[in-house]
Amino acid sequence: EIKGYFDEIDNLLSDNQILYIKLHVYVKNGIDCSNYKHIKEFPAGYETYDFLNIADILITDYSSVFFDYANSKKKIILFAY
């Protein structure tokens, strides 16, 4: 189901947009990001909160990270698949 969402999102994003994803450990092994043009895995070696400082929008499944991101006054999309 998640792969279907990513297929659609990848087709809708423009060439100057990238969606970085950080999936749950039980899900991430089933998704191959190399097949996508605009979707990339969260870069290893980066602290989550440091990376979020440069993000324009957060898409989250109600993870607690959205409480901290809300302080940035940037857009948050709550996604419950």
Sequence and secondary structure as in RCSB ss.txt:
>XXXX:A:sequence
EIKGYFDEIDNLLSDNQILYIKLHVYVKNGIDCSNYKHIKEFPAGYETYDFLNIADILITDYSSVFFDYANSKKK
IILFAY
>XXXX:A:secstr
 HHHHHHHHHHHS TT  EEE   HHHHTT  GGG SSEEE  TT  HHHHHTT SEEEESS THHHHHHTTT E
EEE   
